[in-house]
Amino acid sequence: SDSGSSSNLLMISPLIDERTGWRGNQPAATGRAAYRYPEAHYPRQIPAGEVPVYAQGSTEAPDSTVGSNPITYLVAEHRPDLVPLQELYIFYHANPELSNHEVETAAHIAKQLRGISPDLIIKTGIGGHGLTATLHNGEGPTGLLRADIDALPVLELTNLPYASRKRHRDVHGVDKPVMHACGHDIHIVCLLGAARLLVGARAAWAGTVVFLFQPAEERGTGAEAMVRDGLYDPERHAVPVPDVVLGGHVVPLRAGVNGTRRGLFATSADSLKVTLHGKGAHASSPHKAVDPIVMASSVVLKLQTIASREVDPADTAVVTVASVHAGDAENVIADDAELAIDTRSISPSMRERVLARIISIVQAESLSSQATQEPTIKTTRSYPLTVNGAATTARLEEAFAAQFREATGQYQRDIRRLSGSEDFSILASSVEKPYCFFSLGGIDQDVWDEAEASG
């Protein structure tokens, strides 16, 4: 970190490695459909007392001394039993909950935290279903470790015995299947494992650690909701202001591989719901209508020119129209048409420009089509840029390279940035503190190796 030794913070990624056999939720690196696997099976059971496997199959912990590598020492000497963590993963995977509905998930996490140690100061109901557990361990810096806990409205097709069968009503009130398709179930278990380890290793480090479980990441509102609800307010939830904030995300890489990246790590994102107002009529009398579908079609085509014709090829922006809806009868022209638009940008200036151009195109097309009223434009999701500070990331590079032996490929410096977006940084930027977000591989080694072998 920028303000203290890296020895007082566990990098949570060691808890996902080649020994667990966790299937995870990432598609294999082949042409196979996402979230499908050839046969149903449980994660490989981990025999009690199994010898830990370190880099390249070695059972010897590299440099297991406090002086040479304190992180390795903590993991080697205080690593928690992975069998109950595996069982927790199965539970969370089978019982996902959508954003802002994480009632059972939050309650179960709180129960697990209470069972770890009575010394954990647990706060619940922060910004909805967010919760924290704070461990004070003498003088020293304060670190915050974050995991997100919500799931997605996705139908699970893995055929796993513990596959989700859950259904919830989504943000639009529509009944949908629910799945931990983004790996938040793994994030939860990693952070619970980190809590167990750091509680057990208190004699080896000093300072304060906050374990934060965040709701509603998939809607881009959870981090801000926790902050607005007084996460750090001494008169409200009074969670210690951290000196550094750390978090990670499982990605489609070989289990045991971890990576960091300085600077831009995840794009900003904005989602809009646009309603174009026309005038309905019978299909046999189109001259009496202001057809919102024709209007919407023109908008969709013109939006494609933003990225293809208005963005410098050296820069990056994405504009996607993910949903178009109008009418419900084949012989009736609808009154309105709704568009769901998603954008991604890699700089604040590009973000502002893209959003301005979307609004301009929508308004201009409504005017030229003689819409019955101005278009309705509503922001439905918004994520900031995730930009890892150089100094903070450098400290993680040092710790990761030592723990995972960079020469073996288990640690990747300057790893590819996330394809998605994150609200994680708000937990740090709201109190002007440094942060780093990193990647951890989540695909079983046998699945990954088979995919590589088959090309």
N, C-alpha and C positions, 0 to 999 in steps of 0.2 A: 504494500500500500504506500501512499504518499506520506503517511504520518505514523509509521510504526513498523515493527518487524513483521514479516510475513509469517513468522512462526506462530502467531496467535490466531491464525485463521486457517481452517481446514479447507482445502479445495475439494469440493464435494464430489468431483468426478471420479476419484479412486473407488467410489462405491459402485460404479458400473464398470465391470471389466469382464475378462474372458471366463472367469470362474462362475459367474452367475447364470449364464445361459438364458438370460431374460430375452424374450422375443422382441419386446419393445413394440413400437407402433409405426416404424418407418418402413416404406416400401423397399424391397430389395433392389440392388443396383442392377436390375435386368429390365426386360420389357414387361415383366409380370405386373398385373394390375395392382395398384396401390392397396395395401392392407389385406391382400390375399396371401395365404401360405398353403403349400401343397398338402399339408396334413395337420390335423389337430394334435396338440400336445401341450403339456404343462412345461414351464421352464424347468431345466434340469435341476433336480433336487441337490442341495449342497449338503453333503454329509457333515454331521457335527464334528468339529475338530479338524476338518480338512486343512492341509497345509496351504497357506497362501501362495499364489503363483505371481511372481513379479515379472519384470521385463524379460522377453524371450524365453519364457518357461522356467526361469530360475526360481528356486525356492529360497534363495538367500536375499534378504532385503538389502538393497544397495546402500552402503554407507549409513548404516543404522545407528548413527550417533547424533546427539543434539547439536554438536558442533558443526558437523559436515552437512547435515540436511534435517532440520527439525521436522519438516512435514513428513518425511519418510519415517522418522522415529515415531511420530504420533500414530501413523497408520499401522506400522509394524507392531507396536506395543499395545495399542488400544483399539484396534479395529473391532467393531461390534460384530456379533454373530449375524451372518447374512441370511440365515434361514428365516427368522421372523420378518426380516425386511422383504424377502421374497414373497412371503405370505401377505404382507401389507400391499405389495404391488398388485398381486392378484385381486385383492379386495377392491382397491381403488379403480383398477381397470374395469372390473365388472360392475362398478357402481358409479358411473360418471354423472355429473350434474352440469347443466348449462350455466352460463354467466349469470350472476346475481341470484342464482338458486342453489348455491353450494351449501345447503343447510346440513345435510348428513355428512358431507365431506369435512366441513369445518368442525363439526361436533366430534367426529372420529379422530381428526388430527389433534384436537384439544385433549381428548382422552389419552392418546398416545403420549403426548407431551407430559401430562400429569404423571404418567407411569414411569417416565424416564428419571425424574428427580423432583423432589419437593422444592428444590432451590430455584427452579425455573419460575420466573414471574410471568404468568400467562395473562394476556389481555385478548378478549374476544369481541366480536361485533364491531370491528373497526371498518367504517366505510361499507357496511353491509355485512358480509360474512368473512372479512379479513381477520386474522389473528396473529399475535406475536408471542414469542417466548424469549425472555431476556435472562441471560446468565452472567451475573457479576462475579468476577474472579480476581479481585484485587486491582491494584493500580495498573494502568496501561491503556492503550487506544481502544476505541469501540468500533467493531465491525458489524455490518448488517449483511446477512445472507438471505436471499429471497428465492422463493419458489411460487409459481402460479398454480392454481388448483382447479380451474374450470375446464370444461370439455366442449366439444363441438357438436352441432346437429348433423352428424354423419352416421350412415348405416354401416355397422361393422360387418365385414365379410371375411374375417380371418378364420372362422371355423374353430377357433380355440375353445377349449372347455370353459374358460373363464371369460369368453367374449361377452360384451355388453348386450343386454336385451332391453335396456332402459329406453323409455320414451318420455319426453317433456314437451311443454309448449314453449316455442321459441319466442324471440322478442316481438314477433308479429302475431303471437297468439295461435300459431299453427302447430299442431301436434307433430313432433319430429323424433326420429331415432337419435340416440345420443351415444357418442363414443369419445374416449380419450385418444383421439387421432393425432394430437399434436405433442404427446409425450408428457403432459403435465402430471400424469400419475407417477412417472419415473422421477420427475422433479420433486414431488412431495416426499417420496421414499428416500431420495438422496439427502434431502434436508433433515428428515427425521434421523437418518443414519449419522449425519454430521453432528446432530445434537447429542446422540448417544455417545459418539466418540469423544466429543469435546468435554462432555460432563465427566466421562471416565478418565480423561487425561488432564484434569484440572491442575495436577501437580507440575505439569510440563509447560504451562503457558500462563500468561497473566493478561488481564484486561477485561473487556465486556463484549459479549457476542449477542446479537439480536437475530433470532430465527423468525423470519417474516413469511407468512403464507398469504398470498394475494389472490383475491377473487377477480373475476371479470376481466381477465387479460384479453380474452378473445373479442371483447367489445371495446377495448381500449380505454376503459373507464376505471378499472380497479385501483391502480396506483394513485391516481388523482383523488378518487373517492376516499381512500385511506388518509391521504394527507389533509384533505379538506375537513375530514371528520376529527382532526386533531391528533393524528398519529404521534407527532412530536411535541404537541402542546402540553406543557407541564400542568395545565389546569384541566386537561381532558384525558388522554390515554397515557401521556408522560413516558413514551418510549424514548430511550436515550438517543440523542442526535448522533449518528455514526460519523466516524472519521473517514470511512470508506464504505461503499456499497458494492457487493459482489453478487453476481447471478450467472446462471448458465442455461443453455438450452440443448436438449438432445437433438442430434442431426443425423441424417443418413450417412454415417461413417462406421467403420469397423469398431466394435465394442473394445474399449481400452484406449482408443485414440482420442486425444483432446487437443484443443487449439485455441489460440488467442489471436487478436488482431488489433493493432493500434489504429486510432482514428475511426472512420466510419465503419460501423459494424452492422447496422440495420437501417433501412430506409425509413423515411417518414411515410405516413399513409393517411389518406382522407377518403371517406366514403360519403356519398351524397345520394339522397332520394329526390328525384326530380319529377314533378307532376306537370305535364303539359295539358292545358285546358282547351279542348275543342268544343264541338257541338255535335251531338248525336243525331242520327237520322236512319231511315230504313236504307238497306243496301241498294234498293232500286232507285233511290233518290239521292245520290251522292252530292248533287248540286245544292242540296239543302243543308249539308253538313260542313263542319270544319273538322276534317279527318285528323284525329290526334295520332293515328298510326303512321300516316304519311309524314306528319310533322316529326314524330319520334324517329322514323327511319332516316330522315335527313339529318337530324341531330347526331345519330349514331355514326353515320358516315363522316360527317364533318369533324367529330371528335377524334377520329383516327388520324387526322392530319396534324394534331398537336404534337404527338411524339415523332411522327414521320417527317414533318416538314417545318416544325417550329423549334425543335430542340437540336442543339449542336450535337453532331454524332459523337463528339468526345464527352458529352454529358449524358445523363440518363434520366428518363421519365417514362412512366407507364400510365396509360389511361385505358381502363377496361369498363365496358358496359356489360355487367354480369347478368342483368335481368331486364326484360322488357315485358310489361303486362298492360293489356288493354282489351276490354270487352269480354263477353262470354257466350256470344251467339254468332253463328256464321252469317246471318242476314241482317245484323244490326251494327251500324257504325257507332262506336263508343263515344262517350263524352270526353273521357280523359285517357291519358296514357302515362304510365309510371316507368321510370328508368332507375335502375340501381347502378351507380357509377363508383368505381374505385380507382384511386390514383396512388402512385408511388414516386417519390422524389429523393434525390441525394443531397440537396442543399436547400436552405431556407428560401433563397431567391427563386430557385426553380419551382419550389412548392407554391409560392405565391403566384408565380406566372401561370402555372398550369391551372390552378383553381380559378384565376381571373379569366383565363381563356375559356374554360368550361362554361362559366356563368355568361360570358359574352356570347358564345355560340348559342346557348339555350335561349337567351333573351332575344337575340337577333332572329332566330328561326321562328320563335313564337310571334314576333312582330310581323315578319314577312308572310307568315301563314294565316294572319288575321285571327290569332287565338282570341278566345272570348275574354281572357284575362291574363295577367302576367303569370309566368310560370312560378310554381312553388318549389323552392329549393331548400332542402333541409339536410344539415350535416348529421349523419348517423354514427360515424366512428371517426376518431382522430388519434394518430400516434405521432409522437415527436421523433426526430432523428436519434439514433443511438450512436454516440461518438465516444469511444474509449479514450481516456486521457493517456498520453504517452508515458508519464511517470508511473501512474498506477499500473498500467499494462506491463511496464518493464519489470516491476516487482513480481507480477504473476509469471512473466516469462522466466524469471530466475527460478522461482519455485517449481513451476511446471517442468522446465527442462531438467531439473535435478530429480524430481519425483518420477517422471515418466521416461527418462533417458531419451533425449531428443534424437540421438543417433539411430535409435531403433525405429523411429517413425511413429512412436506412440504419442509424441507431442509434436504438433505442427505450429510453428511460428508463422504469423501472417496468413492464417487460415482464411478460406473464402468467407466473405461476409454472408449473413443470413439473407435468405430470399424473402423472408417475411418482415414484419415490423413488430415493435415492442414498446410497451409503456413503462418498462422497468426503470428507465433513467429518471423518471419523475421523482422516484423515491430519494434520489441524490440531488438532482437539480433544484428541488424545492427548498433545500437547506444549503445549497451551494457547496456540495461536497463531491469529491471525485468518485468515479465508479469504473467498473470494468465488467463487461458481459463476455462470456466465453462459450465455446462449443464442446460438446462431449458426444462421442460416438454411441449409437444405440442399436446397431444391427449385430445380431449374433455373429460370432466369428466364422462359424461353419457356413452360414448363409452368405456372408460377404465373400469368403474364400471361394465358395462354389460359383458365385456370380462372376468373380474375377477370372476364374479358370475357364469359364464358358465364354468369356469375352464380353 
